[in-house]
Amino acid sequence: MKKKEYSVIGVMSGTSLDGIDLVEVKFYIDNTWHFEVICAETVSYTQKWYDTLKGLVSCSFEELQKIDEAYTDYLAIIIKNFIVKNNIDSIDLVCSHGHTALHQPEKKITYQIGNRPKLAKLLNEQLVCDFRVQDVEYGGQGAPLVPIGDELLFSKYDFCLNLGGFANISTKINTSRIAYDICPVNIVLNHYVKTLEVNYDDKGGIASTGILNDELLEALNALDFYEEVYPKSLGLEWVNTFIFPLIDRFQLEIKDILKTCVEHIAIQIASEINKKNRATVLITGGGVYNEYLINRLKAHSKKALIIPTNEIVEFKEAIIFGFLGVLKLRNEVNCLKTVTGAIQDHSSGKIFLP
């Protein structure tokens, strides 16, 4: 008989490289699923790990294998410290996304480091991880995976929008949940603002002082990806190939790059949420704190933009990856073919015992 309540630790590292998100969360089911966050924390990357992870796409497979080993050890230390610090006595499982090293689903390639079986042994806990590989094997994009959580935990909103390294969105059309990546966000903004020796553009203050470059804006909006239909997803490789070279060709001041990119992001997101006449939009992810971006999005969309509590803003993805692990443990669908384009709904991830 399946349990009605689960205590888990969800672990997520995103492409924006802000750090490792950890959350202790309880999930319980009556007729519907509910959750309660017990504690949560983001552990920032050391400069060494930031530099290593930023350069993953240029590594050989042999180099990735070595980094994978080291990152698995590193994750184990981070998760153990989280358990000790928060006096966590007993959990059912740890659910970890790992960190994306390669994501080229059109070539049947997706690789998240930190998903090795030894993580379960190092933690002495049951582990569910490596959530993307099976979906890619089934012909899917392997992303986004969060929409099953949007469907079962946040269904009262018309759109769930995440502003992280990339903007991704999920919504329901008729009876089917769909989701897809929209455009890059913090992966680009943080890249350029770091040349000013700050980690991020606080509240979008620097972007707000820039001058909009119409020619760059037009070029960004004309990229082929924006004409593609869902399912579709983005990765660092795409940004390195299409975004950075395009922006760098204009040789603009950083504040002008940021302003133009923010306008591009707001236009692309608004074009998606404006497809519904009346809509409530739940917004999460680090981009929520970029007030200038949110204001530009409001200007272009005129929709009800809802920013929830900080723990949901900052840890929604970690919460949902914890939920994906619970569904996997129950052998229930946690990956939707309408979202990823896979040949079937399925229960994705690998279970490792200590």
Helices and strands as residue ranges (DSSP letters): E 5-13, E 20-29, E 33-43, H 47-54, G 56-58, H 61-85, E 93-96, E 99-104, G 105-107, E 109-113, H 118-123, E 127-129, H 133-137, H 147-153, E 159-163, E 166-173, E 176-184, H 186-193, G 194-196, G 202-204, H 205-208, H 214-221, G 224-227, H 236-238, I 239-243, H 244-248, H 254-273, E 280-284, G 286-289, H 291-301, E 304-306, H 310-329, H 337-340, E 350-352
